[in-house]
Amino acid sequence: MNEAAVTSLTLLYDPPVEGCDLQPHVVISDGSRSMVVNTEDTTEVAVFRWFRGQKRICSKNSCHKAARFQCLSCVKAGLPLHMGYFCSKTCWHEAWPVHKQLHVRAAQITGSAKPVKPAHDWDYDEAERAWPPNGSSGDAGVFCKYPDPPLDTWTEVSRSPVYVPTTDDVGRALRLECAPVLRVATPADKASGEVEVFEGLVVGKWVSLETSAVIPYPPAPPPRTVIYRSQPAASAGQSFKTLCYNVLAQIYATKQIYPYAESWVLSWSFRKRGILREILQHSADIICLQEVQANHYENFFLPNLSKAGYDGVHKKKTREAYFGAQPNTIDGCAIFWKRDRFAMLEQYNIEFDELARQQFAHNPVALRRLLRGNIAQVVVLEELTVTTGPRRPRKRKVCVANTHIFWDPGYPDVKLWQTWMLCQELEKLVLLRALPLVLCGDFNSLTDSSVYELLTTQRVDPKHRVFKSDPCSILPPPHTITHALPLASAYGMIGEPRYTNYVGHFSGVLDYIFYTKTHLVPAACLDVDPEPLLKQYVALPSPLYPSDHLSLVVDFDHLVE
Protein backbone atom coordinates (compact mmCIF):
# COMPACT_ATOMS: atom_id res chain seq x y z
CA MET A 1 0.00 0.00 0.00
CA ASN A 2 2.58 2.54 -1.13
CA GLU A 3 -0.06 5.25 -1.66
CA ALA A 4 -1.97 4.37 1.50
CA ALA A 5 -3.84 7.10 3.32
CA VAL A 6 -6.03 7.28 6.40
CA THR A 7 -9.51 7.97 5.00
CA SER A 8 -11.43 7.78 8.28
CA LEU A 9 -10.42 8.36 11.89
CA THR A 10 -13.17 8.40 14.50
CA LEU A 11 -13.84 7.60 18.15
CA LEU A 12 -16.97 5.84 19.37
CA TYR A 13 -17.84 8.61 21.81
CA ASP A 14 -16.96 12.09 22.97
CA PRO A 15 -16.24 13.50 25.53
CA PRO A 16 -13.64 11.04 26.81
CA VAL A 17 -14.12 9.73 30.36
CA GLU A 18 -11.40 9.20 32.94
CA GLY A 19 -10.40 5.53 33.15
CA CYS A 20 -12.41 4.47 30.05
CA ASP A 21 -10.34 3.30 27.10
CA LEU A 22 -10.53 5.21 23.84
CA GLN A 23 -10.33 2.85 20.88
CA PRO A 24 -10.20 4.58 17.49
CA HIS A 25 -11.91 3.32 14.38
CA VAL A 26 -9.48 3.66 11.47
CA VAL A 27 -9.97 3.04 7.75
CA ILE A 28 -6.96 3.04 5.41
CA SER A 29 -7.25 3.09 1.62
CA ASP A 30 -4.70 2.76 -1.17
CA GLY A 31 -7.04 3.89 -3.92
CA SER A 32 -8.10 0.41 -4.99
CA ARG A 33 -9.27 -1.05 -1.70
CA SER A 34 -10.00 -0.03 1.86
CA MET A 35 -9.36 -1.84 5.11
CA VAL A 36 -10.48 -1.37 8.69
CA VAL A 37 -7.50 -1.33 11.03
CA ASN A 38 -7.48 -3.77 13.91
CA THR A 39 -6.21 -1.56 16.70
CA GLU A 40 -5.13 -4.63 18.67
CA ASP A 41 -2.47 -5.40 16.05
CA THR A 42 -1.42 -2.35 14.02
CA THR A 43 2.36 -2.48 14.03
CA GLU A 44 2.58 -3.04 10.26
CA VAL A 45 -0.47 -1.04 9.20
CA ALA A 46 -0.68 2.26 11.10
CA VAL A 47 1.02 4.24 13.85
CA PHE A 48 -0.58 6.42 16.49
CA ARG A 49 0.29 9.17 18.91
CA TRP A 50 -1.85 10.77 21.60
CA PHE A 51 -1.47 14.28 23.01
CA ARG A 52 -3.10 16.09 25.91
CA GLY A 53 -3.89 19.79 25.91
CA GLN A 54 -4.09 22.44 28.60
CA LYS A 55 -6.26 21.90 31.65
CA ARG A 56 -9.65 23.58 31.59
CA ILE A 57 -11.90 23.06 34.62
CA CYS A 58 -15.17 24.82 35.48
CA SER A 59 -14.31 27.89 37.57
CA LYS A 60 -17.43 27.67 39.76
CA ASN A 61 -16.45 26.84 43.32
CA SER A 62 -16.81 23.16 44.23
CA CYS A 63 -17.33 22.14 40.61
CA HIS A 64 -14.50 20.11 39.10
CA LYS A 65 -16.08 19.17 35.80
CA ALA A 66 -14.36 19.75 32.50
CA ALA A 67 -15.17 23.10 30.91
CA ARG A 68 -17.20 23.22 27.70
CA PHE A 69 -17.12 26.98 27.02
CA GLN A 70 -15.65 30.30 28.11
CA CYS A 71 -17.19 33.46 29.49
CA LEU A 72 -17.12 35.95 26.64
CA SER A 73 -16.63 38.97 28.87
CA CYS A 74 -13.65 37.37 30.64
CA VAL A 75 -11.92 36.83 27.33
CA LYS A 76 -12.46 40.48 26.36
CA ALA A 77 -11.42 41.72 29.80
CA GLY A 78 -8.11 39.92 29.52
CA LEU A 79 -8.69 37.95 32.73
CA PRO A 80 -6.66 34.80 33.38
CA LEU A 81 -8.09 31.98 31.29
CA HIS A 82 -8.89 29.65 34.19
CA MET A 83 -11.35 32.21 35.65
CA GLY A 84 -13.70 32.12 32.69
CA TYR A 85 -14.27 28.41 32.09
CA PHE A 86 -17.67 26.83 32.78
CA CYS A 87 -19.05 23.33 32.29
CA SER A 88 -22.71 24.30 31.78
CA LYS A 89 -25.19 27.14 31.66
CA THR A 90 -26.36 26.08 35.12
CA CYS A 91 -22.94 26.68 36.64
CA TRP A 92 -22.64 29.98 34.82
CA HIS A 93 -26.02 31.12 36.18
CA GLU A 94 -25.13 30.07 39.73
CA ALA A 95 -21.69 31.70 39.61
CA TRP A 96 -22.85 34.92 37.96
CA PRO A 97 -23.47 37.08 41.11
CA VAL A 98 -19.85 36.62 42.15
CA HIS A 99 -18.34 36.14 38.72
CA LYS A 100 -19.58 39.44 37.29
CA GLN A 101 -17.54 41.28 39.96
CA LEU A 102 -14.41 40.05 38.15
CA HIS A 103 -15.46 42.13 35.15
CA VAL A 104 -16.00 45.20 37.34
CA ARG A 105 -12.59 44.84 38.99
CA ALA A 106 -10.94 44.35 35.61
CA ALA A 107 -12.50 47.59 34.41
CA GLN A 108 -11.31 49.45 37.54
CA ILE A 109 -7.77 48.14 37.17
CA THR A 110 -7.56 49.26 33.58
CA GLY A 111 -8.96 52.65 34.58
CA SER A 112 -11.70 52.57 32.02
CA ALA A 113 -15.42 52.07 32.18
CA LYS A 114 -15.02 48.79 30.44
CA PRO A 115 -12.11 46.64 29.31
CA VAL A 116 -10.41 47.49 26.10
CA LYS A 117 -12.21 45.74 23.26
CA PRO A 118 -9.88 43.32 21.48
CA ALA A 119 -9.90 42.72 17.77
CA HIS A 120 -13.04 40.59 17.61
CA ASP A 121 -16.39 41.10 15.89
CA TRP A 122 -18.53 41.14 19.06
CA ASP A 123 -20.01 44.08 20.93
CA TYR A 124 -19.05 44.26 24.59
CA ASP A 125 -22.11 46.16 25.78
CA GLU A 126 -24.47 43.90 23.87
CA ALA A 127 -22.83 40.81 25.37
CA GLU A 128 -23.14 42.18 28.92
CA ARG A 129 -26.80 43.06 28.42
CA ALA A 130 -27.48 39.64 26.90
CA TRP A 131 -26.76 37.82 30.15
CA PRO A 132 -29.34 38.77 32.80
CA PRO A 133 -28.49 37.11 36.10
CA ASN A 134 -32.11 36.11 36.76
CA GLY A 135 -33.27 35.18 33.31
CA SER A 136 -32.36 33.32 30.17
CA SER A 137 -34.03 35.38 27.47
CA GLY A 138 -30.65 36.49 26.18
CA ASP A 139 -28.91 33.14 26.33
CA ALA A 140 -29.01 32.56 22.60
CA GLY A 141 -27.52 35.97 21.93
CA VAL A 142 -24.52 35.21 24.13
CA PHE A 143 -24.08 31.60 23.16
CA CYS A 144 -23.72 32.41 19.49
CA LYS A 145 -21.02 34.95 20.33
CA TYR A 146 -18.59 32.59 22.04
CA PRO A 147 -15.02 33.29 21.04
CA ASP A 148 -13.08 30.64 19.24
CA PRO A 149 -11.50 28.14 21.65
CA PRO A 150 -8.04 29.34 22.66
CA LEU A 151 -5.15 27.69 20.95
CA ASP A 152 -3.95 24.60 22.76
CA THR A 153 -0.46 23.41 23.52
CA TRP A 154 -0.11 19.66 23.08
CA THR A 155 2.05 17.25 25.06
CA GLU A 156 2.56 13.73 23.77
CA VAL A 157 1.37 11.09 26.25
CA SER A 158 1.19 7.80 24.35
CA ARG A 159 1.93 5.98 21.11
CA SER A 160 -0.45 3.12 21.72
CA PRO A 161 -3.50 2.69 19.46
CA VAL A 162 -5.78 2.62 22.52
CA TYR A 163 -5.51 5.29 25.20
CA VAL A 164 -7.01 5.29 28.69
CA PRO A 165 -7.43 8.85 30.03
CA THR A 166 -5.96 9.34 33.48
CA THR A 167 -6.76 11.72 36.32
CA ASP A 168 -4.13 14.09 34.87
CA ASP A 169 -6.18 14.28 31.66
CA VAL A 170 -9.38 15.46 33.35
CA GLY A 171 -10.28 18.91 32.04
CA ARG A 172 -7.93 18.61 29.08
CA ALA A 173 -8.74 17.97 25.45
CA LEU A 174 -7.00 15.04 23.74
CA ARG A 175 -5.57 14.94 20.25
CA LEU A 176 -5.13 11.70 18.31
CA GLU A 177 -2.91 11.48 15.26
CA CYS A 178 -2.71 8.47 12.95
CA ALA A 179 -0.60 7.76 9.87
CA PRO A 180 -0.44 4.71 7.57
CA VAL A 181 2.73 2.63 7.50
CA LEU A 182 4.22 2.54 4.01
CA ARG A 183 7.25 0.34 4.65
CA VAL A 184 10.18 -0.28 6.98
CA ALA A 185 12.65 2.57 6.80
CA THR A 186 16.07 2.02 5.27
CA PRO A 187 19.29 3.91 6.16
CA ALA A 188 18.85 5.85 2.92
CA ASP A 189 15.36 6.96 3.98
CA LYS A 190 16.70 8.19 7.31
CA ALA A 191 19.52 10.07 5.64
CA SER A 192 17.56 11.63 2.77
CA GLY A 193 14.85 13.35 4.78
CA GLU A 194 12.52 13.04 1.78
CA VAL A 195 10.10 10.80 3.63
CA GLU A 196 8.92 10.89 7.22
CA VAL A 197 10.41 8.17 9.36
CA PHE A 198 8.55 7.37 12.57
CA GLU A 199 9.78 4.64 14.93
CA GLY A 200 11.78 3.01 12.15
CA LEU A 201 8.90 3.07 9.67
CA VAL A 202 8.17 5.19 6.64
CA VAL A 203 4.74 6.67 7.23
CA GLY A 204 2.26 8.57 5.10
CA LYS A 205 0.26 11.68 5.87
CA TRP A 206 -0.84 12.18 9.46
CA VAL A 207 -4.56 12.61 10.08
CA SER A 208 -5.76 13.98 13.41
CA LEU A 209 -8.85 14.57 15.51
CA GLU A 210 -9.40 16.45 18.75
CA THR A 211 -11.78 15.55 21.53
CA SER A 212 -13.70 17.56 24.07
CA ALA A 213 -12.17 17.91 27.51
CA VAL A 214 -11.90 14.67 29.46
CA ILE A 215 -14.56 14.41 32.15
CA PRO A 216 -14.01 12.70 35.52
CA TYR A 217 -15.60 9.31 36.09
CA PRO A 218 -18.95 9.93 37.82
CA PRO A 219 -19.15 9.06 41.51
CA ALA A 220 -21.23 6.16 42.76
CA PRO A 221 -24.84 6.88 43.76
CA PRO A 222 -25.47 7.45 47.48
CA PRO A 223 -25.61 4.28 49.61
CA ARG A 224 -28.95 2.50 49.51
CA THR A 225 -31.08 1.85 52.58
CA VAL A 226 -30.88 -1.56 54.24
CA ILE A 227 -34.25 -2.80 55.49
CA TYR A 228 -34.07 -5.41 58.24
CA ARG A 229 -36.64 -8.04 59.08
CA SER A 230 -38.94 -6.68 61.76
CA GLN A 231 -39.28 -9.98 63.62
CA PRO A 232 -36.03 -11.98 63.72
CA ALA A 233 -36.52 -15.67 62.97
CA ALA A 234 -34.90 -18.57 64.79
CA SER A 235 -31.90 -18.78 62.49
CA ALA A 236 -28.94 -21.10 62.59
CA GLY A 237 -26.42 -18.29 62.01
CA GLN A 238 -23.87 -18.05 59.20
CA SER A 239 -25.95 -15.84 56.90
CA PHE A 240 -25.00 -15.37 53.26
CA LYS A 241 -25.62 -12.40 50.98
CA THR A 242 -27.04 -12.85 47.48
CA LEU A 243 -26.99 -10.29 44.66
CA CYS A 244 -29.16 -10.40 41.51
CA TYR A 245 -28.35 -7.97 38.68
CA ASN A 246 -29.19 -7.62 35.00
CA VAL A 247 -26.08 -5.86 33.70
CA LEU A 248 -27.48 -4.92 30.25
CA ALA A 249 -25.62 -6.71 27.47
CA GLN A 250 -23.69 -4.33 25.23
CA ILE A 251 -25.46 -5.63 22.11
CA TYR A 252 -28.64 -4.01 23.46
CA ALA A 253 -27.07 -0.73 24.69
CA THR A 254 -27.92 1.35 21.61
CA LYS A 255 -29.20 4.86 20.94
CA GLN A 256 -32.24 3.34 19.24
CA ILE A 257 -33.32 1.69 22.50
CA TYR A 258 -32.05 4.44 24.85
CA PRO A 259 -32.23 7.69 22.82
CA TYR A 260 -31.94 9.83 25.97
CA ALA A 261 -28.54 8.41 26.97
CA GLU A 262 -25.27 9.98 25.80
CA SER A 263 -23.07 7.82 23.57
CA TRP A 264 -20.32 7.69 26.19
CA VAL A 265 -22.83 6.48 28.78
CA LEU A 266 -23.79 3.57 26.50
CA SER A 267 -20.22 2.59 25.63
CA TRP A 268 -18.90 -0.65 27.11
CA SER A 269 -15.61 0.98 28.11
CA PHE A 270 -17.61 3.28 30.43
CA ARG A 271 -20.31 0.90 31.61
CA LYS A 272 -18.07 -2.03 32.53
CA ARG A 273 -16.30 0.02 35.20
CA GLY A 274 -19.61 1.05 36.79
CA ILE A 275 -20.99 -2.49 36.61
CA LEU A 276 -17.97 -3.89 38.42
CA ARG A 277 -18.21 -1.13 41.03
CA GLU A 278 -21.87 -1.93 41.60
CA ILE A 279 -21.19 -5.65 41.99
CA LEU A 280 -18.17 -5.42 44.26
CA GLN A 281 -19.44 -2.72 46.61
CA HIS A 282 -22.02 -5.12 48.08
CA SER A 283 -19.48 -7.90 48.74
CA ALA A 284 -22.13 -10.56 48.16
CA ASP A 285 -21.31 -14.22 48.79
CA ILE A 286 -23.38 -15.32 45.77
CA ILE A 287 -23.80 -13.25 42.60
CA CYS A 288 -26.38 -13.97 39.88
CA LEU A 289 -26.04 -11.90 36.71
CA GLN A 290 -28.17 -11.76 33.58
CA GLU A 291 -27.37 -10.44 30.09
CA VAL A 292 -23.69 -11.35 30.37
CA GLN A 293 -22.17 -11.64 26.91
CA ALA A 294 -19.95 -14.67 26.33
CA ASN A 295 -16.95 -12.54 25.36
CA HIS A 296 -17.43 -10.19 28.31
CA TYR A 297 -17.65 -13.12 30.71
CA GLU A 298 -14.30 -14.45 29.48
CA ASN A 299 -12.35 -11.20 29.20
CA PHE A 300 -13.96 -9.02 31.87
CA PHE A 301 -16.28 -10.57 34.46
CA LEU A 302 -14.34 -13.76 35.16
CA PRO A 303 -10.87 -12.14 35.39
CA ASN A 304 -12.02 -9.23 37.56
CA LEU A 305 -14.28 -11.21 39.86
CA SER A 306 -11.68 -13.96 40.15
CA LYS A 307 -9.22 -11.31 41.28
CA ALA A 308 -11.78 -10.26 43.89
CA GLY A 309 -12.04 -13.82 45.27
CA TYR A 310 -14.88 -15.36 43.24
CA ASP A 311 -15.30 -18.47 41.12
CA GLY A 312 -18.02 -18.62 38.50
CA VAL A 313 -19.84 -20.34 35.64
CA HIS A 314 -21.60 -18.97 32.57
CA LYS A 315 -24.32 -20.25 30.24
CA LYS A 316 -25.21 -18.37 27.08
CA LYS A 317 -28.56 -18.36 25.31
CA THR A 318 -29.18 -20.83 22.50
CA ARG A 319 -29.95 -18.40 19.68
CA GLU A 320 -26.57 -18.29 17.95
CA ALA A 321 -28.01 -17.86 14.47
CA TYR A 322 -29.73 -14.67 15.61
CA PHE A 323 -26.39 -12.92 15.99
CA GLY A 324 -24.92 -14.17 12.75
CA ALA A 325 -21.13 -14.13 12.59
CA GLN A 326 -20.54 -13.07 16.20
CA PRO A 327 -21.64 -15.96 18.44
CA ASN A 328 -19.25 -14.76 21.15
CA THR A 329 -21.51 -11.74 21.72
CA ILE A 330 -24.54 -13.85 22.70
CA ASP A 331 -25.65 -12.99 26.19
CA GLY A 332 -26.63 -15.38 28.97
CA CYS A 333 -26.49 -15.89 32.72
CA ALA A 334 -23.56 -16.14 35.12
CA ILE A 335 -23.30 -17.29 38.74
CA PHE A 336 -20.35 -16.39 40.96
CA TRP A 337 -19.58 -17.35 44.56
CA LYS A 338 -16.85 -16.46 47.02
CA ARG A 339 -14.30 -19.23 46.85
CA ASP A 340 -13.37 -18.90 50.52
CA ARG A 341 -17.02 -19.40 51.47
CA PHE A 342 -18.40 -21.99 49.03
CA ALA A 343 -17.30 -24.81 46.75
CA MET A 344 -19.36 -25.92 43.75
CA LEU A 345 -20.50 -29.55 43.95
CA GLU A 346 -22.87 -29.75 40.98
CA GLN A 347 -23.74 -27.74 37.90
CA TYR A 348 -26.74 -27.99 35.56
CA ASN A 349 -28.05 -26.02 32.61
CA ILE A 350 -31.68 -25.79 31.52
CA GLU A 351 -32.39 -24.95 27.88
CA PHE A 352 -36.02 -24.06 27.35
CA ASP A 353 -35.69 -24.58 23.59
CA GLU A 354 -34.66 -28.19 24.12
CA LEU A 355 -37.61 -28.81 26.47
CA ALA A 356 -39.90 -27.27 23.86
CA ARG A 357 -38.57 -29.59 21.15
CA GLN A 358 -39.22 -32.57 23.37
CA GLN A 359 -42.82 -31.57 24.04
CA PHE A 360 -43.92 -29.92 20.80
CA ALA A 361 -42.09 -31.78 18.05
CA HIS A 362 -45.53 -32.62 16.59
CA ASN A 363 -46.71 -28.98 16.70
CA PRO A 364 -44.43 -26.72 14.61
CA VAL A 365 -46.57 -23.62 15.19
CA ALA A 366 -46.34 -23.91 18.97
CA LEU A 367 -42.67 -24.85 18.74
CA ARG A 368 -41.86 -21.78 16.70
CA ARG A 369 -43.51 -19.58 19.33
CA LEU A 370 -41.52 -21.22 22.13
CA LEU A 371 -38.05 -21.17 20.55
CA ARG A 372 -36.66 -18.00 22.16
CA GLY A 373 -33.23 -19.15 23.29
CA ASN A 374 -33.78 -18.49 27.00
CA ILE A 375 -31.95 -20.58 29.56
CA ALA A 376 -31.47 -21.14 33.27
CA GLN A 377 -28.40 -22.29 35.15
CA VAL A 378 -28.25 -24.18 38.43
CA VAL A 379 -25.40 -24.90 40.84
CA VAL A 380 -25.26 -26.71 44.15
CA LEU A 381 -22.84 -25.02 46.53
CA GLU A 382 -21.39 -26.39 49.74
CA GLU A 383 -20.26 -24.17 52.59
CA LEU A 384 -16.60 -24.58 53.44
CA THR A 385 -17.19 -23.95 57.15
CA VAL A 386 -18.50 -26.79 59.26
CA THR A 387 -21.82 -26.21 60.99
CA THR A 388 -22.40 -27.90 64.33
CA GLY A 389 -25.90 -29.10 65.06
CA PRO A 390 -27.70 -31.24 67.64
CA ARG A 391 -26.73 -34.39 65.75
CA ARG A 392 -23.32 -34.09 64.13
CA PRO A 393 -21.04 -31.57 62.43
CA ARG A 394 -21.80 -31.12 58.74
CA LYS A 395 -21.34 -28.79 55.81
CA ARG A 396 -24.50 -27.06 54.63
CA LYS A 397 -25.50 -27.00 50.97
CA VAL A 398 -27.57 -24.52 49.01
CA CYS A 399 -28.96 -24.75 45.48
CA VAL A 400 -28.72 -21.53 43.46
CA ALA A 401 -30.69 -21.04 40.22
CA ASN A 402 -30.37 -18.09 37.85
CA THR A 403 -32.56 -17.39 34.83
CA HIS A 404 -33.66 -14.80 32.29
CA ILE A 405 -37.23 -15.33 31.06
CA PHE A 406 -38.37 -14.15 27.60
CA TRP A 407 -38.82 -10.38 27.48
CA ASP A 408 -41.69 -9.65 25.07
CA PRO A 409 -44.89 -8.41 26.81
CA GLY A 410 -46.89 -9.91 23.94
CA TYR A 411 -45.84 -13.44 24.94
CA PRO A 412 -47.21 -14.01 28.46
CA ASP A 413 -47.95 -17.63 27.56
CA VAL A 414 -44.27 -18.23 26.74
CA LYS A 415 -43.15 -16.59 30.00
CA LEU A 416 -45.49 -18.80 32.03
CA TRP A 417 -44.48 -21.96 30.18
CA GLN A 418 -40.77 -21.27 30.69
CA THR A 419 -41.28 -20.56 34.40
CA TRP A 420 -43.36 -23.73 34.83
CA MET A 421 -40.66 -25.80 33.12
CA LEU A 422 -38.05 -24.24 35.39
CA CYS A 423 -40.03 -25.13 38.51
CA GLN A 424 -40.46 -28.72 37.34
CA GLU A 425 -36.73 -29.11 36.75
CA LEU A 426 -35.87 -27.57 40.12
CA GLU A 427 -38.34 -29.87 41.89
CA LYS A 428 -36.38 -32.89 40.70
CA LEU A 429 -33.18 -31.48 42.15
CA VAL A 430 -34.12 -30.01 45.51
CA LEU A 431 -37.26 -31.64 46.93
CA LEU A 432 -36.09 -35.19 47.55
CA ARG A 433 -32.77 -33.92 48.90
CA ALA A 434 -34.34 -31.17 51.01
CA LEU A 435 -31.92 -28.61 49.57
CA PRO A 436 -32.40 -24.92 50.33
CA LEU A 437 -33.06 -23.06 47.09
CA VAL A 438 -32.34 -19.46 46.06
CA LEU A 439 -33.86 -18.56 42.69
CA CYS A 440 -32.71 -15.30 41.09
CA GLY A 441 -33.48 -13.79 37.76
CA ASP A 442 -34.95 -11.26 35.41
CA PHE A 443 -38.40 -12.81 34.95
CA ASN A 444 -39.67 -9.94 32.75
CA SER A 445 -42.96 -10.20 34.64
CA LEU A 446 -44.78 -7.82 36.95
CA THR A 447 -46.21 -8.77 40.34
CA ASP A 448 -49.72 -9.22 38.89
CA SER A 449 -48.46 -11.66 36.26
CA SER A 450 -49.11 -15.38 36.04
CA VAL A 451 -45.37 -15.94 36.46
CA TYR A 452 -45.27 -14.24 39.85
CA GLU A 453 -48.48 -15.97 40.92
CA LEU A 454 -47.14 -19.40 39.98
CA LEU A 455 -43.85 -18.87 41.82
CA THR A 456 -45.38 -17.53 45.03
CA THR A 457 -48.62 -19.59 45.25
CA GLN A 458 -47.63 -22.80 43.40
CA ARG A 459 -50.57 -22.39 41.01
CA VAL A 460 -52.29 -19.97 38.62
CA ASP A 461 -55.89 -18.86 38.90
CA PRO A 462 -57.85 -20.44 36.00
CA LYS A 463 -59.43 -17.02 35.41
CA HIS A 464 -56.06 -15.32 34.93
CA ARG A 465 -55.82 -13.30 31.71
CA VAL A 466 -52.82 -15.35 30.55
CA PHE A 467 -55.13 -18.16 29.47
CA LYS A 468 -56.77 -15.79 27.01
CA SER A 469 -53.35 -15.02 25.48
CA ASP A 470 -52.39 -18.50 24.32
CA PRO A 471 -52.84 -18.41 20.52
CA CYS A 472 -50.85 -21.60 19.88
CA SER A 473 -52.27 -23.67 22.76
CA ILE A 474 -48.92 -24.21 24.44
CA LEU A 475 -50.40 -24.10 27.94
CA PRO A 476 -52.08 -27.19 29.43
CA PRO A 477 -55.30 -26.96 31.50
CA PRO A 478 -54.84 -24.38 34.30
CA HIS A 479 -55.22 -26.90 37.12
CA THR A 480 -52.15 -28.81 35.89
CA ILE A 481 -49.82 -25.80 35.98
CA THR A 482 -48.52 -26.28 39.51
CA HIS A 483 -45.34 -27.05 41.41
CA ALA A 484 -44.37 -28.12 44.92
CA LEU A 485 -41.56 -25.67 45.66
CA PRO A 486 -42.30 -23.67 48.86
CA LEU A 487 -41.12 -20.39 47.32
CA ALA A 488 -41.48 -16.84 48.57
CA SER A 489 -40.12 -13.53 47.33
CA ALA A 490 -37.31 -12.18 49.50
CA TYR A 491 -38.53 -8.61 49.02
CA GLY A 492 -42.06 -9.71 49.88
CA MET A 493 -41.27 -9.23 53.58
CA ILE A 494 -40.99 -5.47 53.02
CA GLY A 495 -43.19 -5.23 49.94
CA GLU A 496 -41.90 -5.51 46.39
CA PRO A 497 -40.16 -2.32 45.23
CA ARG A 498 -41.84 0.07 42.81
CA TYR A 499 -39.33 -0.75 40.12
CA THR A 500 -36.23 -2.76 39.30
CA ASN A 501 -36.19 -1.69 35.64
CA TYR A 502 -36.34 2.05 34.92
CA VAL A 503 -36.20 3.17 31.28
CA GLY A 504 -37.69 5.98 29.26
CA HIS A 505 -40.86 4.14 28.29
CA PHE A 506 -41.34 1.85 31.30
CA SER A 507 -40.67 1.42 34.99
CA GLY A 508 -41.65 -1.59 37.05
CA VAL A 509 -40.55 -4.72 38.88
CA LEU A 510 -39.09 -7.41 36.61
CA ASP A 511 -36.33 -8.87 38.79
CA TYR A 512 -36.78 -11.07 41.85
CA ILE A 513 -34.97 -13.20 44.38
CA PHE A 514 -37.08 -16.17 45.52
CA TYR A 515 -36.19 -18.68 48.24
CA THR A 516 -37.61 -21.82 49.86
CA LYS A 517 -39.24 -20.61 53.05
CA THR A 518 -38.89 -24.03 54.70
CA HIS A 519 -35.10 -23.65 54.80
CA LEU A 520 -34.22 -19.97 54.58
CA VAL A 521 -35.37 -16.59 55.81
CA PRO A 522 -34.38 -13.13 54.52
CA ALA A 523 -32.75 -11.16 57.33
CA ALA A 524 -32.28 -7.93 55.35
CA CYS A 525 -32.95 -6.47 51.91
CA LEU A 526 -31.33 -3.53 50.15
CA ASP A 527 -33.97 -1.03 49.11
CA VAL A 528 -33.92 0.35 45.55
CA ASP A 529 -32.68 3.86 44.83
CA PRO A 530 -35.13 6.78 45.14
CA GLU A 531 -36.80 7.90 41.93
CA PRO A 532 -35.31 11.45 41.83
CA LEU A 533 -31.86 9.90 41.47
CA LEU A 534 -33.02 7.70 38.61
CA LYS A 535 -34.72 10.64 36.87
CA GLN A 536 -31.68 12.88 37.18
CA TYR A 537 -30.64 11.90 33.64
CA VAL A 538 -34.17 11.06 32.40
CA ALA A 539 -33.88 7.30 32.98
CA LEU A 540 -31.45 4.37 33.01
CA PRO A 541 -28.77 3.74 31.91
CA SER A 542 -27.18 7.01 33.00
CA PRO A 543 -23.82 8.37 34.22
CA LEU A 544 -24.68 7.08 37.72
CA TYR A 545 -26.25 3.75 36.70
CA PRO A 546 -24.52 1.60 34.07
CA SER A 547 -27.49 -0.72 33.48
CA ASP A 548 -31.19 -0.20 32.86
CA HIS A 549 -31.85 -2.48 35.86
CA LEU A 550 -31.14 -2.02 39.56
CA SER A 551 -29.42 -4.73 41.56
CA LEU A 552 -31.26 -6.63 44.29
CA VAL A 553 -29.35 -7.68 47.42
CA VAL A 554 -30.64 -9.97 50.18
CA ASP A 555 -29.06 -11.42 53.33
CA PHE A 556 -30.32 -14.95 54.01
CA ASP A 557 -30.24 -16.91 57.25
CA HIS A 558 -30.66 -20.67 57.51
CA LEU A 559 -33.61 -21.67 59.64
CA VAL A 560 -32.98 -23.87 62.65
CA GLU A 561 -33.78 -27.46 61.76
Buried (B, 14 or more C-beta within 10 A) or exposed (E): BEEBBBEBBEBBBBBBBBBBBBBBEBBBBBEEEEBEBEBEEBEEBBBBBBBBBBBBBBBBEEBEBBBBBBBBBBBBBEBEBBBBBBBBBEBBBBBBEEBBEBBEEBBEEEEEEBBEEEEEEBEBEEBBEBBEEEEEEBBEEBEEBEBEEEEBEBEEBBEEBBBBBEEEBBBBBBBBBBBBBBEEBEEEBEEEEEBBBBEEBBBBEBBBBBBBBBBBBBEEBEEBEEBEBEEEBEBBEEBBBBBBBBBBBBBBBEEEBBEBBBBBBBBBBBBBBBBBEBBBEBEBBBBBBBBBBBBBBEEBBBEBBEEEBBBBBBBBBBBBEEBEEEBBBBBBBBBBBBBEBBBBEEEBBBBBBEBBEEBBEEBEEBBEBBBBBBBBBBBBBBBEEEEEEEEEEEEBBBBBBBBBBBBEEEBBBBBBBBBBBBBBBBBEBBBEEEBBBBBBBBBBBEBEBBBBBBBBEBBBEEEBEBBEBBEBEBBEEBEEBBBEBEBBBBBBBBEBBEBBBBBBEEBBBBBBBBBBBBBBBBBBBBBBBEEEBBEEBBBBBBBBBBBBBBBBBBBBBBBEE
